[in-house]
């Protein structure tokens, strides 16, 4: 497949097919076929819903230390 080179500007948006093709070409050029395949096969981390993520964060912090650091004079 021939990939069309487009001069990119801040306001240029490619359609999804062209974006994917360009990204894969860059990966192949910089990483080679094996590392590109490996990169594309990496598992994605499961996203945690934002409220749950915040609750987990709150559970890990030490409130007094956090407030001292946040509001130190």
Secondary structure as UniProt FT lines:
FT   TURN            10..11
FT   HELIX           16..41
FT   HELIX           50..60
FT   HELIX           63..70
//
